[in-house]
Amino acid sequence: MKNLTITVEDSVLEWARIEAARRGTSVSRMVGDFMAELQQREDAYERAYLAWRTDERNWQAQADVQARARSASPARVDAPKAAKPGGAA
């Protein structure tokens, strides 16, 4: 582990000391835990964003392929249905 020196307002440090004592930990541990949590959140966000971008590209590519397939196939015209034998006219 490495040491880190930070500069904060006196009132922030006072709050941090009280909060750390309330949680039964040190200010150093509390700041380290906060940074680790922030890193995990950012990593999770980045993974989700990349997955979304990949899904969007796949979705768009599939839509493009389907559109090309529809425009390449001849239009289908349904023939009129013949009347069933013995049916009402």
DSSP file (Angstrom, degrees, kcal/mol; ACC not computed):
  #  RESIDUE AA STRUCTURE BP1 BP2  ACC     N-H-->O    O-->H-N    N-H-->O    O-->H-N    TCO  KAPPA ALPHA  PHI   PSI    X-CA   Y-CA   Z-CA
    1    1 A M              0   0    0      0, 0.0     2,-0.3     0, 0.0     0, 0.0   0.000 360.0 360.0 360.0 148.2    0.0    0.0    0.0
    2    2 A K        -     0   0    0      1,-0.0     2,-0.2     0, 0.0     0, 0.0  -0.781 360.0-119.9-108.9 154.2    1.1    3.5   -0.7
    3    3 A N        -     0   0    0     -2,-0.3     2,-0.4     2,-0.0    -1,-0.0  -0.626  24.3-161.3 -88.4 152.4    0.6    6.7    1.4
    4    4 A L        -     0   0    0     -2,-0.2     2,-0.5     2,-0.0     0, 0.0  -1.000   7.1-152.8-136.9 132.5   -1.3    9.6    0.0
    5    5 A T        +     0   0    0     -2,-0.4     2,-0.3     2,-0.0    -2,-0.0  -0.921  21.3 179.2-105.7 128.7   -1.3   13.2    1.3
    6    6 A I        -     0   0    0     -2,-0.5     2,-0.5     2,-0.0    -2,-0.0  -0.879  22.6-137.3-126.2 160.0   -4.4   15.3    0.7
    7    7 A T        +     0   0    0     -2,-0.3     2,-0.3     0, 0.0    -2,-0.0  -0.977  31.5 162.0-118.6 125.5   -5.4   18.8    1.4
    8    8 A V        -     0   0    0     -2,-0.5    -2,-0.0     2,-0.0     2,-0.0  -0.925  43.6 -88.3-137.0 161.7   -8.9   19.5    2.7
    9    9 A E     >  -     0   0    0     -2,-0.3     4,-2.2     1,-0.1     3,-0.2  -0.342  39.9-116.0 -64.7 151.4  -10.8   22.2    4.5
   10   10 A D  H  > S+     0   0    0      1,-0.2     4,-2.5     2,-0.2     5,-0.2   0.899 116.1  52.8 -57.3 -42.2  -10.6   22.1    8.3
   11   11 A S  H  > S+     0   0    0      1,-0.2     4,-2.1     2,-0.2    -1,-0.2   0.859 108.3  50.8 -65.5 -33.7  -14.4   21.6    8.6
   12   12 A V  H  > S+     0   0    0     -3,-0.2     4,-2.8     2,-0.2    -1,-0.2   0.922 110.8  48.1 -68.1 -44.0  -14.2   18.6    6.2
   13   13 A L  H  X S+     0   0    0     -4,-2.2     4,-2.5     2,-0.2    -2,-0.2   0.896 110.3  52.0 -63.6 -40.0  -11.4   17.0    8.2
   14   14 A E  H  X S+     0   0    0     -4,-2.5     4,-2.0     2,-0.2    -1,-0.2   0.937 112.1  45.9 -61.9 -45.9  -13.3   17.5   11.4
   15   15 A W  H  X S+     0   0    0     -4,-2.1     4,-3.1     1,-0.2     5,-0.2   0.924 111.7  52.4 -60.5 -44.8  -16.4   15.8    9.8
   16   16 A A  H  X S+     0   0    0     -4,-2.8     4,-2.8     1,-0.2     5,-0.2   0.890 108.8  49.6 -61.9 -40.7  -14.2   13.0    8.5
   17   17 A R  H  X S+     0   0    0     -4,-2.5     4,-2.2     2,-0.2    -1,-0.2   0.923 114.0  44.8 -63.9 -43.9  -12.7   12.3   11.9
   18   18 A I  H  X S+     0   0    0     -4,-2.0     4,-2.5     2,-0.2    -2,-0.2   0.924 115.2  48.0 -65.8 -44.3  -16.1   12.2   13.5
   19   19 A E  H  X S+     0   0    0     -4,-3.1     4,-2.0     2,-0.2    -2,-0.2   0.902 111.4  50.1 -64.3 -42.0  -17.6   10.0   10.7
   20   20 A A  H  X>S+     0   0    0     -4,-2.8     5,-2.8    -5,-0.2     4,-0.7   0.917 111.7  48.3 -63.1 -42.8  -14.6    7.6   10.8
   21   21 A A  H ><5S+     0   0    0     -4,-2.2     3,-0.7     1,-0.2    -2,-0.2   0.907 109.9  52.3 -63.7 -41.1  -15.0    7.3   14.6
   22   22 A R  H 3<5S+     0   0    0     -4,-2.5    -1,-0.2     1,-0.2    -2,-0.2   0.872 113.2  44.7 -61.9 -36.5  -18.7    6.7   14.2
   23   23 A R  H 3<5S-     0   0    0     -4,-2.0    -1,-0.2    -5,-0.2    -2,-0.2   0.530 114.1-118.2 -84.9  -7.0  -17.9    3.9   11.7
   24   24 A G  T <<5S+     0   0    0     -4,-0.7     2,-0.2    -3,-0.7    -3,-0.2   0.877  79.6  96.4  73.1  37.6  -15.2    2.5   13.9
   25   25 A T  S   <S-     0   0    0     -5,-2.8    -1,-0.3    -6,-0.1     2,-0.2  -0.770  74.6 -92.5-141.6-175.6  -12.4    3.1   11.3
   26   26 A S     >  -     0   0    0     -2,-0.2     4,-2.6     1,-0.1     5,-0.2  -0.665  29.0-117.7-102.8 161.9   -9.8    5.6   10.5
   27   27 A V  H  > S+     0   0    0     -2,-0.2     4,-2.7     2,-0.2     5,-0.2   0.909 117.7  54.0 -61.3 -41.3  -10.0    8.6    8.1
   28   28 A S  H  > S+     0   0    0      1,-0.2     4,-2.4     2,-0.2    -1,-0.2   0.929 110.9  44.0 -59.5 -47.0   -7.3    7.0    6.0
   29   29 A R  H  > S+     0   0    0      2,-0.2     4,-2.9     1,-0.2     5,-0.2   0.903 112.9  52.5 -65.2 -41.0   -9.3    3.7    5.7
   30   30 A M  H  X S+     0   0    0     -4,-2.6     4,-2.2     2,-0.2    -2,-0.2   0.914 111.6  45.3 -62.6 -43.5  -12.5    5.6    5.0
   31   31 A V  H  X S+     0   0    0     -4,-2.7     4,-2.4     2,-0.2    -1,-0.2   0.915 113.7  50.1 -66.6 -42.6  -10.9    7.6    2.2
   32   32 A G  H  X S+     0   0    0     -4,-2.4     4,-2.3    -5,-0.2    -2,-0.2   0.913 111.6  48.0 -61.2 -43.3   -9.3    4.5    0.8
   33   33 A D  H  X S+     0   0    0     -4,-2.9     4,-2.5     2,-0.2    -1,-0.2   0.896 111.0  51.9 -63.9 -40.5  -12.6    2.6    0.8
   34   34 A F  H  X S+     0   0    0     -4,-2.2     4,-2.3    -5,-0.2    -2,-0.2   0.920 110.8  46.9 -62.0 -44.2  -14.3    5.6   -0.8
   35   35 A M  H  X S+     0   0    0     -4,-2.4     4,-2.3     2,-0.2    -2,-0.2   0.893 112.0  50.3 -66.5 -39.3  -11.8    5.7   -3.6
   36   36 A A  H  X S+     0   0    0     -4,-2.3     4,-2.3     2,-0.2    -2,-0.2   0.907 111.6  48.6 -64.8 -41.2  -12.0    1.9   -4.2
   37   37 A E  H  X S+     0   0    0     -4,-2.5     4,-2.4     2,-0.2    -2,-0.2   0.905 110.9  50.3 -64.7 -41.4  -15.8    2.1   -4.3
   38   38 A L  H  X S+     0   0    0     -4,-2.3     4,-2.5     2,-0.2    -2,-0.2   0.904 110.0  50.9 -62.9 -41.6  -15.6    5.0   -6.8
   39   39 A Q  H  X S+     0   0    0     -4,-2.3     4,-2.6     2,-0.2    -2,-0.2   0.924 110.3  48.9 -61.7 -45.0  -13.1    3.0   -8.9
   40   40 A Q  H  X S+     0   0    0     -4,-2.3     4,-2.5     2,-0.2    -2,-0.2   0.902 111.8  49.1 -63.0 -41.2  -15.5    0.0   -9.0
   41   41 A R  H  X S+     0   0    0     -4,-2.4     4,-2.5     2,-0.2    -1,-0.2   0.920 112.4  47.4 -63.9 -43.6  -18.5    2.1   -9.9
   42   42 A E  H  X S+     0   0    0     -4,-2.5     4,-2.5     2,-0.2    -2,-0.2   0.905 112.6  49.2 -65.0 -41.5  -16.5    3.8  -12.7
   43   43 A D  H  X S+     0   0    0     -4,-2.6     4,-2.5     2,-0.2    -2,-0.2   0.914 112.3  48.2 -63.1 -42.9  -15.3    0.4  -14.0
   44   44 A A  H  X S+     0   0    0     -4,-2.5     4,-2.5     2,-0.2    -2,-0.2   0.903 111.8  49.9 -64.7 -40.5  -18.8   -1.0  -13.9
   45   45 A Y  H  X S+     0   0    0     -4,-2.5     4,-2.8     2,-0.2    -2,-0.2   0.929 110.7  49.4 -62.9 -44.6  -20.1    2.0  -15.7
   46   46 A E  H  X S+     0   0    0     -4,-2.5     4,-2.5     2,-0.2    -2,-0.2   0.908 111.8  48.5 -62.6 -42.4  -17.5    1.7  -18.4
   47   47 A R  H  X S+     0   0    0     -4,-2.5     4,-2.3     2,-0.2    -1,-0.2   0.923 113.4  47.2 -63.7 -43.0  -18.2   -2.0  -18.9
   48   48 A A  H  X S+     0   0    0     -4,-2.5     4,-2.5     2,-0.2    -2,-0.2   0.903 112.2  50.3 -65.0 -40.8  -22.0   -1.3  -19.1
   49   49 A Y  H  X S+     0   0    0     -4,-2.8     4,-2.7     2,-0.2    -2,-0.2   0.928 111.5  47.4 -63.6 -45.0  -21.4    1.6  -21.6
   50   50 A L  H  X S+     0   0    0     -4,-2.5     4,-2.3     2,-0.2    -1,-0.2   0.892 111.7  50.7 -64.5 -39.0  -19.1   -0.6  -23.8
   51   51 A A  H  X S+     0   0    0     -4,-2.3     4,-2.8     2,-0.2    -1,-0.2   0.915 110.9  49.4 -63.5 -42.0  -21.7   -3.4  -23.7
   52   52 A W  H  X S+     0   0    0     -4,-2.5     4,-2.9     2,-0.2    -2,-0.2   0.927 110.5  49.7 -62.4 -45.3  -24.4   -0.9  -24.7
   53   53 A R  H  X S+     0   0    0     -4,-2.7     4,-2.1     1,-0.2    -1,-0.2   0.902 112.6  47.8 -61.2 -40.1  -22.3    0.4  -27.6
   54   54 A T  H  X S+     0   0    0     -4,-2.3     4,-2.4     2,-0.2    -2,-0.2   0.926 112.9  47.9 -65.8 -45.2  -21.7   -3.1  -28.8
   55   55 A D  H  X S+     0   0    0     -4,-2.8     4,-2.9     1,-0.2    -2,-0.2   0.904 110.3  52.6 -62.5 -40.9  -25.3   -4.0  -28.5
   56   56 A E  H  X S+     0   0    0     -4,-2.9     4,-2.8     1,-0.2    -1,-0.2   0.914 109.8  48.3 -62.3 -42.3  -26.4   -0.9  -30.3
   57   57 A R  H  X S+     0   0    0     -4,-2.1     4,-2.8     2,-0.2    -1,-0.2   0.916 112.9  47.8 -65.1 -42.3  -24.0   -1.6  -33.2
   58   58 A N  H  X S+     0   0    0     -4,-2.4     4,-2.6     2,-0.2    -2,-0.2   0.917 113.0  48.8 -63.1 -42.5  -25.3   -5.2  -33.4
   59   59 A W  H  X S+     0   0    0     -4,-2.9     4,-2.3     2,-0.2    -2,-0.2   0.930 113.6  46.1 -63.0 -45.6  -28.8   -4.0  -33.4
   60   60 A Q  H  X S+     0   0    0     -4,-2.8     4,-2.4     2,-0.2    -2,-0.2   0.901 112.4  50.6 -65.1 -41.1  -28.1   -1.4  -36.1
   61   61 A A  H  X S+     0   0    0     -4,-2.8     4,-2.4     2,-0.2    -1,-0.2   0.908 110.8  49.2 -63.9 -41.3  -26.3   -3.9  -38.2
   62   62 A Q  H  X S+     0   0    0     -4,-2.6     4,-2.4     1,-0.2    -2,-0.2   0.904 110.7  50.0 -64.9 -40.3  -29.1   -6.4  -37.9
   63   63 A A  H  X S+     0   0    0     -4,-2.3     4,-2.4     2,-0.2    -2,-0.2   0.895 110.7  50.2 -64.6 -39.7  -31.6   -3.7  -38.9
   64   64 A D  H  X S+     0   0    0     -4,-2.4     4,-2.4     2,-0.2    -2,-0.2   0.917 111.0  48.6 -63.9 -43.7  -29.5   -2.8  -41.9
   65   65 A V  H  X S+     0   0    0     -4,-2.4     4,-2.3     1,-0.2    -2,-0.2   0.916 112.7  48.0 -63.4 -43.4  -29.2   -6.4  -43.0
   66   66 A Q  H  X S+     0   0    0     -4,-2.4     4,-2.3     2,-0.2    -1,-0.2   0.902 111.2  50.4 -65.1 -40.8  -33.0   -6.9  -42.7
   67   67 A A  H  X S+     0   0    0     -4,-2.4     4,-2.1     1,-0.2    -2,-0.2   0.911 111.8  47.7 -64.7 -41.7  -33.7   -3.7  -44.6
   68   68 A R  H  X S+     0   0    0     -4,-2.4     4,-1.8     1,-0.2    -1,-0.2   0.890 110.9  51.8 -65.4 -38.4  -31.4   -4.7  -47.4
   69   69 A A  H  X S+     0   0    0     -4,-2.3     4,-1.5     1,-0.2    -2,-0.2   0.894 110.2  48.9 -65.9 -38.8  -33.0   -8.2  -47.5
   70   70 A R  H  < S+     0   0    0     -4,-2.3    -2,-0.2     1,-0.2    -1,-0.2   0.901 113.3  45.9 -67.2 -40.1  -36.5   -6.6  -47.8
   71   71 A S  H  < S+     0   0    0     -4,-2.1    -1,-0.2     1,-0.2    -2,-0.2   0.769 112.3  51.7 -75.6 -23.9  -35.4   -4.3  -50.6
   72   72 A A  H  < S+     0   0    0     -4,-1.8    -1,-0.2    -5,-0.2    -2,-0.2   0.778  95.8  78.6 -82.7 -27.8  -33.6   -7.1  -52.5
   73   73 A S  S  < S-     0   0    0     -4,-1.5     3,-0.1    -5,-0.2     2,-0.0  -0.607  91.3-107.3 -84.6 143.2  -36.6   -9.5  -52.5
   74   74 A P        -     0   0    0      0, 0.0     2,-0.1     0, 0.0    -1,-0.1  -0.312  42.4 -94.6 -66.2 150.7  -39.4   -9.0  -55.0
   75   75 A A        -     0   0    0     -4,-0.1     2,-0.5     1,-0.1    -4,-0.0  -0.432  39.4-131.2 -66.1 135.2  -42.6   -7.7  -53.6
   76   76 A R        -     0   0    0     -2,-0.1     2,-0.6    -3,-0.1    -1,-0.1  -0.777  19.1-164.9 -93.6 127.6  -45.0  -10.5  -52.8
   77   77 A V        -     0   0    0     -2,-0.5     2,-0.3     0, 0.0    -2,-0.0  -0.953  17.3-133.8-112.8 122.9  -48.5  -10.1  -54.2
   78   78 A D        -     0   0    0     -2,-0.6     3,-0.1     1,-0.1    -2,-0.0  -0.572  19.9-127.0 -76.1 134.0  -51.1  -12.5  -52.7
   79   79 A A        -     0   0    0     -2,-0.3    -1,-0.1     1,-0.1     3,-0.1  -0.479  37.5 -91.2 -74.5 149.9  -53.3  -14.1  -55.3
   80   80 A P        -     0   0    0      0, 0.0     2,-0.3     0, 0.0    -1,-0.1  -0.365  47.6-109.4 -62.1 142.4  -57.1  -13.7  -54.7
   81   81 A K        -     0   0    0     -3,-0.1     2,-0.2     1,-0.1     3,-0.1  -0.537  29.7-125.3 -76.8 135.1  -58.4  -16.6  -52.7
   82   82 A A        -     0   0    0     -2,-0.3     2,-0.1     1,-0.1    -1,-0.1  -0.498  31.5-100.4 -77.5 149.2  -60.6  -19.0  -54.6
   83   83 A A        -     0   0    0     -2,-0.2    -1,-0.1     1,-0.1     3,-0.1  -0.457  39.6-113.1 -69.9 140.6  -64.0  -19.7  -53.2
   84   84 A K    >   -     0   0    0     -2,-0.1     3,-2.0     4,-0.1    -1,-0.1  -0.480  36.8 -99.7 -73.1 142.3  -64.3  -22.9  -51.3
   85   85 A P  T 3  S+     0   0    0      0, 0.0    -1,-0.1     0, 0.0     3,-0.1  -0.385 108.7  14.9 -61.8 137.4  -66.4  -25.6  -52.9
   86   86 A G  T 3  S+     0   0    0      1,-0.3     2,-0.1    -2,-0.1     3,-0.1   0.511  99.6 131.3  77.8   4.4  -69.9  -25.7  -51.3
   87   87 A G    <   -     0   0    0     -3,-2.0    -1,-0.3     1,-0.1     2,-0.1  -0.389  67.1 -88.5 -85.4 166.8  -69.3  -22.4  -49.7
   88   88 A A              0   0    0      1,-0.1    -4,-0.1    -2,-0.1    -1,-0.1  -0.467 360.0 360.0 -73.0 145.6  -71.7  -19.5  -49.7
   89   89 A A              0   0    0     -2,-0.1    -1,-0.1    -3,-0.1    -2,-0.0   0.427 360.0 360.0 -94.1 360.0  -71.4  -17.1  -52.6
